[in-house]
Amino acid sequence: MVGVHGVRGWTETALQDICEYNDISEEQLVSAPETITSIEMFLYNFPHICCMSFFPNLVSLSLVQQNLVSIEGLHYCPHLELLRLSENSIQRCTLSLTI
């Protein structure tokens, strides 16, 4: 993504895939990230959660049948209310939640 400074390699590809799958334009990601409140990825073979720092206003995150083995980075999403992680291979979870 040309407008997202400092994003390289697999993270860049993952971010592009997340945006494409969720119909998020590069302009929205760069200029109005606060409008992005939901992300869904189903059957996409997304191996780990990444790029959550680009989505600080997420309220809903659904990553179903992704072969996820670890969960990390959700501390970037303090407004998260709904988290769906079914049918994954989660072995490690790093959560920092404030209730």
PATOR-619175 format. One record per atom (N, C-alpha, C, CB): residue number from 1; residue in three letters; atom name; x, z, y. Coordinates in nm, 3 decimals, padded with zeros to 5 digits, m for minus. Glycine has a CB too. Example, Ala and Ser with C-alpha at 12.3 -4.5 7.8 and 13.67 -1.06 7.14 Angstrom:
REM residues 2
(1,'Ala','N',(01.319,00.780,m00.569))
(1,'Ala','CA',(01.230,00.780,m00.450))
(1,'Ala','C',(01.320,00.780,m00.330))
(1,'Ala','CB',(01.131,00.905,m00.447))
(2,'Ser','N',(01.285,00.708,m00.225))
(2,'Ser','CA',(01.367,00.714,m00.106))
(2,'Ser','C',(01.290,00.787,00.003))
(2,'Ser','CB',(01.408,00.572,m00.060))
***
This chain:
REM residues 99
(1,'Met','N',(00.085,00.000,m00.117))
(1,'Met','CA',(00.000,00.000,00.000))
(1,'Met','C',(00.089,00.000,00.123))
(1,'Met','CB',(m00.097,00.122,00.000))
(2,'Val','N',(00.078,m00.101,00.198))
(2,'Val','CA',(00.166,m00.121,00.311))
(2,'Val','C',(00.155,m00.010,00.414))
(2,'Val','CB',(00.137,m00.254,00.376))
(3,'Gly','N',(00.035,00.038,00.443))
(3,'Gly','CA',(00.015,00.136,00.549))
(3,'Gly','C',(00.041,00.280,00.510))
(3,'Gly','CB',(m00.121,00.125,00.598))
(4,'Val','N',(00.067,00.305,00.384))
(4,'Val','CA',(00.090,00.442,00.338))
(4,'Val','C',(00.241,00.462,00.328))
(4,'Val','CB',(00.019,00.470,00.201))
(5,'His','N',(00.298,00.521,00.430))
(5,'His','CA',(00.442,00.537,00.442))
(5,'His','C',(00.498,00.631,00.335))
(5,'His','CB',(00.477,00.589,00.580))
(6,'Gly','N',(00.605,00.590,00.273))
(6,'Gly','CA',(00.677,00.676,00.181))
(6,'Gly','C',(00.625,00.676,00.038))
(6,'Gly','CB',(00.674,00.812,00.232))
(7,'Val','N',(00.525,00.597,00.006))
(7,'Val','CA',(00.471,00.594,m00.130))
(7,'Val','C',(00.542,00.483,m00.206))
(7,'Val','CB',(00.315,00.573,m00.130))
(8,'Arg','N',(00.603,00.517,m00.320))
(8,'Arg','CA',(00.681,00.419,m00.396))
(8,'Arg','C',(00.653,00.432,m00.546))
(8,'Arg','CB',(00.830,00.437,m00.368))
(9,'Gly','N',(00.688,00.326,m00.618))
(9,'Gly','CA',(00.688,00.327,m00.764))
(9,'Gly','C',(00.553,00.353,m00.825))
(9,'Gly','CB',(00.783,00.428,m00.813))
(10,'Trp','N',(00.554,00.435,m00.934))
(10,'Trp','CA',(00.433,00.461,m01.010))
(10,'Trp','C',(00.327,00.525,m00.922))
(10,'Trp','CB',(00.463,00.551,m01.129))
(11,'Thr','N',(00.367,00.612,m00.830))
(11,'Thr','CA',(00.270,00.678,m00.742))
(11,'Thr','C',(00.199,00.575,m00.656))
(11,'Thr','CB',(00.340,00.781,m00.653))
(12,'Glu','N',(00.271,00.477,m00.607))
(12,'Glu','CA',(00.209,00.371,m00.527))
(12,'Glu','C',(00.107,00.294,m00.610))
(12,'Glu','CB',(00.315,00.276,m00.471))
(13,'Thr','N',(00.144,00.259,m00.732))
(13,'Thr','CA',(00.054,00.186,m00.821))
(13,'Thr','C',(m00.069,00.270,m00.852))
(13,'Thr','CB',(00.125,00.147,m00.952))
(14,'Ala','N',(m00.049,00.398,m00.880))
(14,'Ala','CA',(m00.161,00.488,m00.910))
(14,'Ala','C',(m00.254,00.500,m00.790))
(14,'Ala','CB',(m00.110,00.627,m00.951))
(15,'Leu','N',(m00.197,00.514,m00.672))
(15,'Leu','CA',(m00.278,00.525,m00.551))
(15,'Leu','C',(m00.358,00.397,m00.528))
(15,'Leu','CB',(m00.189,00.555,m00.429))
(16,'Gln','N',(m00.296,00.283,m00.548))
(16,'Gln','CA',(m00.367,00.156,m00.536))
(16,'Gln','C',(m00.482,00.148,m00.635))
(16,'Gln','CB',(m00.272,00.038,m00.556))
(17,'Asp','N',(m00.456,00.190,m00.759))
(17,'Asp','CA',(m00.560,00.187,m00.863))
(17,'Asp','C',(m00.676,00.280,m00.830))
(17,'Asp','CB',(m00.500,00.224,m00.998))
(18,'Ile','N',(m00.644,00.400,m00.783))
(18,'Ile','CA',(m00.748,00.496,m00.745))
(18,'Ile','C',(m00.835,00.435,m00.635))
(18,'Ile','CB',(m00.686,00.630,m00.697))
(19,'Cys','N',(m00.771,00.380,m00.535))
(19,'Cys','CA',(m00.846,00.322,m00.422))
(19,'Cys','C',(m00.930,00.203,m00.465))
(19,'Cys','CB',(m00.750,00.280,m00.311))
(20,'Glu','N',(m00.871,00.115,m00.545))
(20,'Glu','CA',(m00.946,m00.002,m00.591))
(20,'Glu','C',(m01.065,00.038,m00.676))
(20,'Glu','CB',(m00.854,m00.095,m00.671))
(21,'Tyr','N',(m01.045,00.129,m00.769))
(21,'Tyr','CA',(m01.150,00.173,m00.861))
(21,'Tyr','C',(m01.264,00.242,m00.785))
(21,'Tyr','CB',(m01.093,00.268,m00.966))
(22,'Asn','N',(m01.232,00.307,m00.673))
(22,'Asn','CA',(m01.332,00.383,m00.598))
(22,'Asn','C',(m01.374,00.314,m00.468))
(22,'Asn','CB',(m01.278,00.520,m00.566))
(23,'Asp','N',(m01.336,00.187,m00.454))
(23,'Asp','CA',(m01.375,00.107,m00.338))
(23,'Asp','C',(m01.333,00.172,m00.206))
(23,'Asp','CB',(m01.526,00.084,m00.340))
(24,'Ile','N',(m01.209,00.223,m00.204))
(24,'Ile','CA',(m01.152,00.284,m00.083))
(24,'Ile','C',(m01.054,00.184,m00.024))
(24,'Ile','CB',(m01.080,00.422,m00.116))
(25,'Ser','N',(m01.076,00.146,00.099))
(25,'Ser','CA',(m00.987,00.049,00.163))
(25,'Ser','C',(m00.860,00.119,00.212))
(25,'Ser','CB',(m01.058,m00.021,00.280))
(26,'Glu','N',(m00.755,00.041,00.230))
(26,'Glu','CA',(m00.631,00.097,00.284))
(26,'Glu','C',(m00.655,00.154,00.424))
(26,'Glu','CB',(m00.520,m00.012,00.289))
(27,'Glu','N',(m00.738,00.084,00.502))
(27,'Glu','CA',(m00.770,00.133,00.637))
(27,'Glu','C',(m00.838,00.270,00.631))
(27,'Glu','CB',(m00.861,00.032,00.710))
(28,'Gln','N',(m00.932,00.287,00.538))
(28,'Gln','CA',(m01.000,00.416,00.524))
(28,'Gln','C',(m00.901,00.524,00.481))
(28,'Gln','CB',(m01.116,00.406,00.423))
(29,'Leu','N',(m00.813,00.491,00.387))
(29,'Leu','CA',(m00.716,00.587,00.338))
(29,'Leu','C',(m00.621,00.633,00.449))
(29,'Leu','CB',(m00.636,00.527,00.223))
(30,'Val','N',(m00.580,00.541,00.534))
(30,'Val','CA',(m00.483,00.572,00.640))
(30,'Val','C',(m00.551,00.630,00.764))
(30,'Val','CB',(m00.405,00.447,00.677))
(31,'Ser','N',(m00.664,00.571,00.806))
(31,'Ser','CA',(m00.725,00.607,00.934))
(31,'Ser','C',(m00.836,00.711,00.925))
(31,'Ser','CB',(m00.780,00.486,00.998))
(32,'Ala','N',(m00.901,00.721,00.809))
(32,'Ala','CA',(m01.015,00.813,00.798))
(32,'Ala','C',(m01.019,00.880,00.660))
(32,'Ala','CB',(m01.146,00.739,00.824))
(33,'Pro','N',(m00.909,00.943,00.618))
(33,'Pro','CA',(m00.908,01.005,00.484))
(33,'Pro','C',(m01.012,01.117,00.469))
(33,'Pro','CB',(m00.771,01.060,00.454))
(34,'Glu','N',(m01.054,01.174,00.582))
(34,'Glu','CA',(m01.154,01.282,00.576))
(34,'Glu','C',(m01.290,01.233,00.525))
(34,'Glu','CB',(m01.170,01.344,00.713))
(35,'Thr','N',(m01.313,01.102,00.523))
(35,'Thr','CA',(m01.440,01.047,00.476))
(35,'Thr','C',(m01.443,01.030,00.324))
(35,'Thr','CB',(m01.467,00.913,00.542))
(36,'Ile','N',(m01.330,01.048,00.259))
(36,'Ile','CA',(m01.322,01.032,00.114))
(36,'Ile','C',(m01.350,01.167,00.049))
(36,'Ile','CB',(m01.182,00.976,00.069))
(37,'Thr','N',(m01.466,01.181,m00.013))
(37,'Thr','CA',(m01.506,01.310,m00.069))
(37,'Thr','C',(m01.525,01.306,m00.221))
(37,'Thr','CB',(m01.633,01.356,m00.005))
(38,'Ser','N',(m01.514,01.189,m00.281))
(38,'Ser','CA',(m01.537,01.178,m00.425))
(38,'Ser','C',(m01.445,01.072,m00.485))
(38,'Ser','CB',(m01.684,01.144,m00.454))
(39,'Ile','N',(m01.388,01.105,m00.600))
(39,'Ile','CA',(m01.307,01.010,m00.676))
(39,'Ile','C',(m01.351,01.019,m00.821))
(39,'Ile','CB',(m01.153,01.039,m00.662))
(40,'Glu','N',(m01.367,00.900,m00.883))
(40,'Glu','CA',(m01.402,00.893,m01.024))
(40,'Glu','C',(m01.311,00.793,m01.093))
(40,'Glu','CB',(m01.551,00.854,m01.043))
(41,'Met','N',(m01.263,00.829,m01.210))
(41,'Met','CA',(m01.185,00.739,m01.293))
(41,'Met','C',(m01.232,00.760,m01.437))
(41,'Met','CB',(m01.028,00.764,m01.278))
(42,'Phe','N',(m01.290,00.656,m01.496))
(42,'Phe','CA',(m01.339,00.661,m01.633))
(42,'Phe','C',(m01.270,00.553,m01.715))
(42,'Phe','CB',(m01.492,00.645,m01.638))
(43,'Leu','N',(m01.217,00.592,m01.831))
(43,'Leu','CA',(m01.154,00.496,m01.923))
(43,'Leu','C',(m01.049,00.411,m01.853))
(43,'Leu','CB',(m01.259,00.407,m01.985))
(44,'Tyr','N',(m00.962,00.471,m01.776))
(44,'Tyr','CA',(m00.866,00.395,m01.698))
(44,'Tyr','C',(m00.722,00.422,m01.742))
(44,'Tyr','CB',(m00.881,00.428,m01.553))
(45,'Asn','N',(m00.701,00.509,m01.838))
(45,'Asn','CA',(m00.568,00.543,m01.887))
(45,'Asn','C',(m00.476,00.594,m01.776))
(45,'Asn','CB',(m00.505,00.421,m01.953))
(46,'Phe','N',(m00.527,00.688,m01.702))
(46,'Phe','CA',(m00.457,00.752,m01.591))
(46,'Phe','C',(m00.382,00.871,m01.649))
(46,'Phe','CB',(m00.556,00.795,m01.475))
(47,'Pro','N',(m00.248,00.865,m01.671))
(47,'Pro','CA',(m00.178,00.966,m01.750))
(47,'Pro','C',(m00.162,01.103,m01.686))
(47,'Pro','CB',(m00.046,00.915,m01.782))
(48,'His','N',(m00.162,01.112,m01.554))
(48,'His','CA',(m00.156,01.244,m01.491))
(48,'His','C',(m00.214,01.237,m01.350))
(48,'His','CB',(m00.010,01.295,m01.486))
(49,'Ile','N',(m00.258,01.352,m01.303))
(49,'Ile','CA',(m00.315,01.360,m01.170))
(49,'Ile','C',(m00.202,01.348,m01.068))
(49,'Ile','CB',(m00.394,01.493,m01.151))
(50,'Cys','N',(m00.217,01.257,m00.976))
(50,'Cys','CA',(m00.119,01.244,m00.870))
(50,'Cys','C',(m00.191,01.198,m00.743))
(50,'Cys','CB',(m00.005,01.145,m00.909))
(51,'Cys','N',(m00.121,01.199,m00.635))
(51,'Cys','CA',(m00.172,01.145,m00.508))
(51,'Cys','C',(m00.282,01.229,m00.444))
(51,'Cys','CB',(m00.223,01.007,m00.529))
(52,'Met','N',(m00.307,01.347,m00.492))
(52,'Met','CA',(m00.417,01.427,m00.437))
(52,'Met','C',(m00.394,01.466,m00.292))
(52,'Met','CB',(m00.438,01.551,m00.521))
(53,'Ser','N',(m00.270,01.464,m00.247))
(53,'Ser','CA',(m00.242,01.497,m00.108))
(53,'Ser','C',(m00.304,01.396,m00.011))
(53,'Ser','CB',(m00.091,01.505,m00.085))
(54,'Phe','N',(m00.338,01.278,m00.062))
(54,'Phe','CA',(m00.403,01.176,00.021))
(54,'Phe','C',(m00.554,01.200,00.034))
(54,'Phe','CB',(m00.378,01.038,m00.038))
(55,'Phe','N',(m00.608,01.295,m00.043))
(55,'Phe','CA',(m00.752,01.317,m00.046))
(55,'Phe','C',(m00.787,01.465,m00.023))
(55,'Phe','CB',(m00.809,01.271,m00.181))
(56,'Pro','N',(m00.755,01.519,00.095))
(56,'Pro','CA',(m00.774,01.663,00.119))
(56,'Pro','C',(m00.920,01.707,00.129))
(56,'Pro','CB',(m00.703,01.700,00.245))
(57,'Asn','N',(m01.012,01.615,00.146))
(57,'Asn','CA',(m01.153,01.653,00.161))
(57,'Asn','C',(m01.237,01.623,00.037))
(57,'Asn','CB',(m01.214,01.581,00.279))
(58,'Leu','N',(m01.170,01.608,m00.077))
(58,'Leu','CA',(m01.246,01.582,m00.200))
(58,'Leu','C',(m01.338,01.699,m00.230))
(58,'Leu','CB',(m01.151,01.558,m00.317))
(59,'Val','N',(m01.460,01.664,m00.265))
(59,'Val','CA',(m01.558,01.762,m00.310))
(59,'Val','C',(m01.579,01.744,m00.460))
(59,'Val','CB',(m01.692,01.748,m00.232))
(60,'Ser','N',(m01.563,01.620,m00.508))
(60,'Ser','CA',(m01.587,01.588,m00.648))
(60,'Ser','C',(m01.473,01.502,m00.702))
(60,'Ser','CB',(m01.722,01.516,m00.665))
(61,'Leu','N',(m01.418,01.542,m00.818))
(61,'Leu','CA',(m01.313,01.467,m00.886))
(61,'Leu','C',(m01.349,01.457,m01.033))
(61,'Leu','CB',(m01.174,01.535,m00.867))
(62,'Ser','N',(m01.366,01.334,m01.081))
(62,'Ser','CA',(m01.399,01.309,m01.221))
(62,'Ser','C',(m01.293,01.220,m01.282))
(62,'Ser','CB',(m01.540,01.245,m01.235))
(63,'Leu','N',(m01.220,01.273,m01.379))
(63,'Leu','CA',(m01.118,01.198,m01.452))
(63,'Leu','C',(m01.151,01.212,m01.600))
(63,'Leu','CB',(m00.973,01.250,m01.419))
(64,'Val','N',(m01.227,01.118,m01.652))
(64,'Val','CA',(m01.281,01.126,m01.787))
(64,'Val','C',(m01.215,01.021,m01.876))
(64,'Val','CB',(m01.435,01.107,m01.787))
(65,'Gln','N',(m01.174,01.062,m01.995))
(65,'Gln','CA',(m01.106,00.977,m02.093))
(65,'Gln','C',(m00.986,00.907,m02.031))
(65,'Gln','CB',(m01.204,00.873,m02.150))
(66,'Gln','N',(m00.893,00.988,m01.977))
(66,'Gln','CA',(m00.776,00.935,m01.909))
(66,'Gln','C',(m00.645,00.963,m01.982))
(66,'Gln','CB',(m00.768,00.993,m01.772))
(67,'Asn','N',(m00.649,01.032,m02.092))
(67,'Asn','CA',(m00.526,01.074,m02.160))
(67,'Asn','C',(m00.441,01.167,m02.074))
(67,'Asn','CB',(m00.445,00.953,m02.200))
(68,'Leu','N',(m00.504,01.243,m01.988))
(68,'Leu','CA',(m00.431,01.340,m01.906))
(68,'Leu','C',(m00.368,01.446,m01.996))
(68,'Leu','CB',(m00.525,01.407,m01.802))
(69,'Val','N',(m00.242,01.478,m01.970))
(69,'Val','CA',(m00.176,01.584,m02.044))
(69,'Val','C',(m00.146,01.705,m01.956))
(69,'Val','CB',(m00.048,01.532,m02.106))
(70,'Ser','N',(m00.151,01.686,m01.825))
(70,'Ser','CA',(m00.127,01.799,m01.734))
(70,'Ser','C',(m00.215,01.786,m01.611))
(70,'Ser','CB',(00.022,01.806,m01.694))
(71,'Ile','N',(m00.240,01.901,m01.550))
(71,'Ile','CA',(m00.319,01.908,m01.428))
(71,'Ile','C',(m00.234,01.979,m01.324))
(71,'Ile','CB',(m00.457,01.981,m01.452))
(72,'Glu','N',(m00.211,01.912,m01.213))
(72,'Glu','CA',(m00.136,01.974,m01.103))
(72,'Glu','C',(m00.172,01.900,m00.975))
(72,'Glu','CB',(00.018,01.970,m01.129))
(73,'Gly','N',(m00.148,01.962,m00.863))
(73,'Gly','CA',(m00.174,01.898,m00.735))
(73,'Gly','C',(m00.313,01.922,m00.678))
(73,'Gly','CB',(m00.153,01.755,m00.748))
(74,'Leu','N',(m00.394,01.999,m00.748))
(74,'Leu','CA',(m00.530,02.022,m00.697))
(74,'Leu','C',(m00.532,02.115,m00.577))
(74,'Leu','CB',(m00.617,02.080,m00.807))
(75,'His','N',(m00.421,02.182,m00.549))
(75,'His','CA',(m00.414,02.269,m00.431))
(75,'His','C',(m00.426,02.186,m00.303))
(75,'His','CB',(m00.282,02.349,m00.429))
(76,'Tyr','N',(m00.407,02.056,m00.312))
(76,'Tyr','CA',(m00.426,01.968,m00.196))
(76,'Tyr','C',(m00.574,01.944,m00.165))
(76,'Tyr','CB',(m00.357,01.834,m00.220))
(77,'Cys','N',(m00.662,01.990,m00.253))
(77,'Cys','CA',(m00.805,01.964,m00.240))
(77,'Cys','C',(m00.882,02.096,m00.228))
(77,'Cys','CB',(m00.857,01.883,m00.362))
(78,'Pro','N',(m00.871,02.165,m00.115))
(78,'Pro','CA',(m00.933,02.297,m00.102))
(78,'Pro','C',(m01.086,02.295,m00.100))
(78,'Pro','CB',(m00.883,02.362,00.023))
(79,'His','N',(m01.147,02.179,m00.080))
(79,'His','CA',(m01.294,02.169,m00.074))
(79,'His','C',(m01.355,02.128,m00.207))
(79,'His','CB',(m01.334,02.069,00.032))
(80,'Leu','N',(m01.273,02.115,m00.311))
(80,'Leu','CA',(m01.319,02.069,m00.440))
(80,'Leu','C',(m01.422,02.165,m00.498))
(80,'Leu','CB',(m01.201,02.053,m00.536))
(81,'Glu','N',(m01.539,02.112,m00.530))
(81,'Glu','CA',(m01.648,02.190,m00.588))
(81,'Glu','C',(m01.678,02.149,m00.732))
(81,'Glu','CB',(m01.773,02.177,m00.505))
(82,'Leu','N',(m01.656,02.022,m00.764))
(82,'Leu','CA',(m01.688,01.970,m00.896))
(82,'Leu','C',(m01.564,01.902,m00.955))
(82,'Leu','CB',(m01.807,01.871,m00.890))
(83,'Leu','N',(m01.521,01.949,m01.071))
(83,'Leu','CA',(m01.405,01.894,m01.139))
(83,'Leu','C',(m01.444,01.860,m01.282))
(83,'Leu','CB',(m01.285,01.995,m01.136))
(84,'Arg','N',(m01.441,01.732,m01.314))
(84,'Arg','CA',(m01.474,01.685,m01.450))
(84,'Arg','C',(m01.348,01.629,m01.513))
(84,'Arg','CB',(m01.587,01.576,m01.447))
(85,'Leu','N',(m01.305,01.691,m01.622))
(85,'Leu','CA',(m01.183,01.650,m01.692))
(85,'Leu','C',(m01.208,01.637,m01.842))
(85,'Leu','CB',(m01.070,01.749,m01.666))
(86,'Ser','N',(m01.321,01.589,m01.881))
(86,'Ser','CA',(m01.356,01.583,m02.023))
(86,'Ser','C',(m01.286,01.468,m02.094))
(86,'Ser','CB',(m01.506,01.571,m02.039))
(87,'Glu','N',(m01.267,01.487,m02.224))
(87,'Glu','CA',(m01.208,01.389,m02.314))
(87,'Glu','C',(m01.068,01.346,m02.270))
(87,'Glu','CB',(m01.298,01.267,m02.323))
(88,'Asn','N',(m00.983,01.445,m02.246))
(88,'Asn','CA',(m00.843,01.425,m02.212))
(88,'Asn','C',(m00.756,01.499,m02.314))
(88,'Asn','CB',(m00.813,01.474,m02.068))
(89,'Ser','N',(m00.628,01.498,m02.296))
(89,'Ser','CA',(m00.534,01.566,m02.386))
(89,'Ser','C',(m00.454,01.669,m02.308))
(89,'Ser','CB',(m00.438,01.464,m02.454))
(90,'Ile','N',(m00.521,01.751,m02.231))
(90,'Ile','CA',(m00.456,01.845,m02.140))
(90,'Ile','C',(m00.382,01.953,m02.219))
(90,'Ile','CB',(m00.560,01.910,m02.046))
(91,'Gln','N',(m00.253,01.967,m02.190))
(91,'Gln','CA',(m00.168,02.066,m02.253))
(91,'Gln','C',(m00.115,02.168,m02.153))
(91,'Gln','CB',(m00.052,01.999,m02.324))
(92,'Arg','N',(m00.112,02.129,m02.025))
(92,'Arg','CA',(m00.056,02.216,m01.921))
(92,'Arg','C',(m00.143,02.208,m01.798))
(92,'Arg','CB',(00.090,02.178,m01.888))
(93,'Cys','N',(m00.167,02.324,m01.739))
(93,'Cys','CA',(m00.252,02.331,m01.619))
(93,'Cys','C',(m00.186,02.421,m01.517))
(93,'Cys','CB',(m00.394,02.383,m01.654))
(94,'Thr','N',(m00.164,02.367,m01.398))
(94,'Thr','CA',(m00.109,02.444,m01.287))
(94,'Thr','C',(m00.211,02.443,m01.176))
(94,'Thr','CB',(00.029,02.387,m01.238))
(95,'Leu','N',(m00.285,02.552,m01.163))
(95,'Leu','CA',(m00.390,02.560,m01.062))
(95,'Leu','C',(m00.361,02.675,m00.967))
(95,'Leu','CB',(m00.528,02.578,m01.128))
(96,'Ser','N',(m00.382,02.650,m00.843))
(96,'Ser','CA',(m00.370,02.753,m00.741))
(96,'Ser','C',(m00.501,02.754,m00.664))
(96,'Ser','CB',(m00.247,02.727,m00.646))
(97,'Leu','N',(m00.591,02.840,m00.705))
(97,'Leu','CA',(m00.725,02.842,m00.647))
(97,'Leu','C',(m00.745,02.964,m00.559))
(97,'Leu','CB',(m00.832,02.839,m00.757))
(98,'Thr','N',(m00.810,02.943,m00.448))
(98,'Thr','CA',(m00.848,03.052,m00.361))
(98,'Thr','C',(m01.000,03.056,m00.352))
(98,'Thr','CB',(m00.784,03.037,m00.220))
(99,'Ile','N',(m01.057,03.167,m00.395))
(99,'Ile','CA',(m01.203,03.179,m00.395))
(99,'Ile','C',(m01.245,03.284,m00.295))
(99,'Ile','CB',(m01.257,03.214,m00.536))
***
